[in-house]
Amino acid sequence: MEDRKVVTIEDRIPTLKAQRKQRANRRLVVYLSIFFFLILLIIYFQSSLSHIRNVEVSGNNYVSDKEIIQLSELDNSVSFWNLNTEKVEVKVEESKEIANVTVSRQFPATAKVKVVENARVAYLKKGSQYFPILQSGAILDALPKGDTPVSAPILMQWNESTELSDMAGELRKVNLSIINRISEIHYTPDGDKAFNLTLYMTDGYEVKTSIADFSEKMNSYPLIVEKLKDKAKGVLYLNEGSWLEPYEEVPTNDEENKETS
């Protein structure tokens, strides 16, 4: 049996001292790391590095990024970490054109503003000016000179009356896919029928209807037209019932001359 090597305490002392020194050095490194990390953290929060440096806006078609950022009051003086998203959302929603807002943070210094705009359901024509009407019923200032309405019908022969307010209320209940199929809406009162309307559709039909239950009647328009696809285009009456009156053929100049000769 081999003799076991005996290590005396005197032999182990240098090793123990070295181990203690290594542990002490490691602790010192950890403490110094934490200390400097805290110092850097304090410097970060006290400096502009912790402030918002970029604002990203999405979802807007009509309201400009600049206008939304101005409403939000977000700039490089606002702390990224102290950003109150709910307050910013309330500020942006003060715009008549904004229906909903969601504000979020993106590290390291970006604020994201996602908006949902109130759809433009019509344009009120006054002279040569066009005033957007929103799905909320609000009427905006006139479009800049030279701008033309898009993706919504033009209201002709209207003024800012009770009828217009009722019409705006009905339009916001019409499906947007149908709104896009209406080219013009003329206010055409006739005697005791003060709420009569004449619509010109992009698919070639002329529609006679009224403000009362307008949205309900127009939301059924695609189904009605689908049943008429094999018939000639004409005037479609949508009142208590619905029926089609085909357009009368307009005689050509030659035909008129024959009739008069």
C-alpha positions in Angstrom: 0.0 0.0 0.0 1.4 3.3 -1.1 2.1 6.0 1.5 -0.4 8.9 1.4 1.1 12.3 0.8 0.7 14.5 3.9 0.1 18.2 3.3 0.8 20.3 6.3 -1.0 23.5 7.3 2.1 25.5 6.6 2.1 24.2 3.0 -1.6 25.1 2.5 -1.4 28.7 3.8 0.0 30.2 0.6 -2.8 28.5 -1.4 -5.5 29.7 1.0 -4.2 33.2 0.9 -4.2 33.2 -2.9 -7.7 31.9 -3.0 -8.9 34.6 -0.6 -7.2 37.2 -2.6 -8.9 36.0 -5.8 -12.3 36.0 -4.1 -11.6 39.5 -2.8 -10.6 40.7 -6.2 -13.7 39.2 -7.8 -15.9 40.9 -5.2 -14.1 44.2 -5.8 -14.7 43.8 -9.6 -18.4 43.1 -9.0 -18.8 46.1 -6.6 -17.0 48.4 -9.0 -19.1 47.2 -11.9 -22.3 47.8 -10.0 -21.0 51.2 -8.9 -20.1 52.3 -12.4 -23.3 50.9 -13.8 -25.3 53.0 -11.3 -23.2 56.1 -12.2 -23.9 55.5 -15.9 -27.6 54.9 -15.2 -27.8 58.2 -13.3 -26.0 60.0 -16.1 -28.3 58.4 -18.6 -31.5 59.5 -16.8 -30.1 63.0 -16.2 -29.1 63.5 -19.8 -31.0 63.9 -23.1 -30.1 60.3 -24.0 -33.1 59.2 -22.0 -35.4 61.5 -24.0 -37.5 60.8 -27.1 -35.4 61.3 -30.2 -37.8 60.0 -32.8 -41.6 60.0 -33.3 -43.1 57.6 -35.8 -46.7 58.2 -37.1 -48.7 55.6 -38.9 -52.3 55.1 -40.1 -52.9 58.6 -41.3 -54.0 59.5 -44.8 -55.3 63.1 -44.5 -53.8 64.5 -41.3 -50.1 65.1 -41.8 -47.4 63.6 -39.6 -46.4 67.1 -38.6 -49.9 68.0 -37.3 -50.2 64.8 -35.3 -46.8 65.3 -33.7 -47.8 68.9 -32.8 -51.0 67.6 -31.2 -49.1 64.9 -29.3 -46.6 67.5 -27.9 -43.9 64.8 -28.3 -40.4 66.2 -28.7 -36.8 65.7 -27.4 -37.7 67.3 -24.1 -40.0 64.4 -23.1 -38.5 61.6 -21.2 -38.8 58.2 -22.9 -39.4 56.5 -19.5 -41.9 59.1 -18.1 -44.0 59.1 -21.3 -47.7 59.1 -20.3 -49.2 57.3 -23.3 -52.8 57.9 -22.2 -52.4 61.7 -22.0 -50.8 61.8 -25.4 -53.7 59.7 -26.9 -56.2 62.2 -25.5 -54.3 65.2 -26.9 -54.2 63.7 -30.4 -57.9 62.7 -30.3 -58.8 66.4 -29.9 -58.5 66.5 -33.7 -61.9 66.1 -35.4 -60.3 64.0 -38.0 -58.9 61.4 -35.6 -61.2 58.6 -34.4 -58.7 56.5 -32.3 -55.0 56.7 -31.2 -52.6 54.2 -29.8 -49.2 55.4 -28.4 -46.4 53.1 -27.6 -42.6 53.1 -26.9 -39.9 51.4 -28.9 -36.5 51.1 -27.2 -34.2 53.0 -27.2 -35.8 56.4 -27.9 -38.8 56.1 -30.2 -42.4 57.0 -29.6 -44.9 55.3 -32.0 -48.3 57.0 -32.7 -50.8 54.9 -34.6 -54.0 56.7 -35.6 -57.3 55.7 -37.1 -58.9 58.6 -39.0 -62.6 59.4 -39.3 -63.5 58.4 -42.8 -64.5 61.1 -45.3 -68.0 60.0 -46.3 -68.8 63.0 -48.5 -67.8 66.4 -49.8 -70.2 69.4 -49.6 -69.8 71.6 -52.7 -70.3 75.3 -52.2 -69.4 77.3 -55.3 -66.0 76.1 -56.3 -65.1 74.8 -52.9 -65.4 71.3 -51.4 -65.9 70.8 -47.6 -65.1 67.3 -46.3 -67.8 65.6 -44.2 -66.5 63.0 -41.7 -68.2 59.8 -40.6 -68.6 61.5 -37.2 -70.8 64.2 -38.9 -68.2 66.9 -38.5 -67.6 69.3 -41.5 -64.0 70.4 -42.1 -62.6 73.5 -43.7 -62.6 73.6 -47.5 -60.0 71.7 -49.4 -57.0 73.7 -50.6 -57.6 75.3 -54.0 -56.9 72.8 -56.7 -57.5 69.7 -54.6 -60.4 67.5 -55.7 -62.5 65.1 -53.7 -61.6 61.4 -53.9 -63.3 58.2 -52.8 -66.5 59.9 -51.5 -69.6 61.4 -53.1 -70.1 65.1 -53.7 -73.2 66.7 -52.1 -74.8 69.1 -54.6 -77.4 71.8 -54.0 -77.2 71.5 -50.2 -76.7 74.2 -47.5 -75.8 73.7 -43.9 -79.3 72.9 -42.7 -81.1 70.3 -40.6 -81.3 68.2 -43.8 -77.6 68.2 -44.2 -77.0 67.2 -40.6 -79.5 64.3 -41.0 -77.8 63.3 -44.2 -74.4 63.2 -42.5 -75.8 61.0 -39.8 -77.1 58.6 -42.4 -73.9 58.6 -44.5 -71.8 57.4 -41.5 -74.0 54.3 -41.3 -73.5 53.4 -44.9 -70.8 50.8 -45.7 -67.7 52.5 -47.1 -67.7 50.1 -50.1 -71.0 51.6 -51.1 -70.0 55.2 -50.3 -67.2 54.7 -52.9 -69.8 53.7 -55.5 -71.7 57.0 -55.1 -70.5 59.8 -57.4 -72.9 62.7 -56.5 -75.9 63.2 -54.1 -78.3 66.0 -55.1 -80.8 67.4 -52.7 -84.0 67.6 -54.8 -87.0 68.5 -52.7 -90.3 68.3 -54.6 -93.4 69.9 -53.1 -94.3 68.2 -49.8 -91.4 65.7 -50.4 -88.8 67.9 -48.7 -86.2 65.1 -48.2 -86.0 63.8 -51.7 -82.5 62.8 -53.1 -81.1 62.0 -56.5 -77.9 59.9 -56.6 -75.6 59.3 -59.5 -73.7 56.1 -59.1 -70.3 55.1 -60.6 -71.9 52.0 -62.1 -74.3 54.0 -64.3 -77.5 53.9 -62.3 -79.4 57.0 -61.1 -81.1 56.4 -57.7 -84.2 58.2 -56.4 -84.6 58.0 -52.7 -85.0 60.1 -49.5 -83.0 61.0 -46.4 -85.3 58.9 -44.2 -83.7 55.4 -43.7 -81.1 56.3 -46.4 -78.4 54.1 -44.9 -80.7 51.0 -44.7 -81.8 51.5 -48.3 -78.3 52.0 -49.7 -76.7 49.2 -47.7 -79.1 46.9 -49.7 -78.0 48.5 -53.0 -75.5 45.8 -54.1 -78.0 43.0 -53.7 -80.7 45.0 -55.6 -78.3 45.8 -58.5 -77.1 42.2 -58.7 -80.6 41.1 -59.5 -80.8 43.8 -62.2 -77.5 43.0 -64.0 -79.3 41.5 -67.0 -81.5 44.5 -67.4 -80.8 47.9 -69.0 -79.5 50.7 -66.8 -82.0 53.2 -65.6 -83.4 55.1 -62.7 -83.6 53.0 -59.6 -86.3 54.0 -57.1 -85.5 53.1 -53.4 -88.4 54.2 -51.2 -90.9 52.0 -49.5 -90.2 49.5 -52.3 -87.7 49.3 -55.1 -88.2 49.3 -58.9 -86.2 50.2 -62.0 -87.3 52.6 -64.7 -85.0 52.1 -67.8 -83.4 55.2 -69.3 -85.4 56.5 -72.3 -83.4 56.4 -75.5 -82.4 59.9 -76.6 -83.0 60.4 -80.4 -80.0 61.3 -82.5 -79.9 64.4 -84.6 -80.7 62.4 -87.8 -83.8 60.9 -86.1 -84.9 64.3 -84.9 -84.6 65.7 -88.5 -86.6 62.8 -89.9 -89.4 63.5 -87.3 -89.5 67.2 -88.2 -89.5 66.7 -92.0 
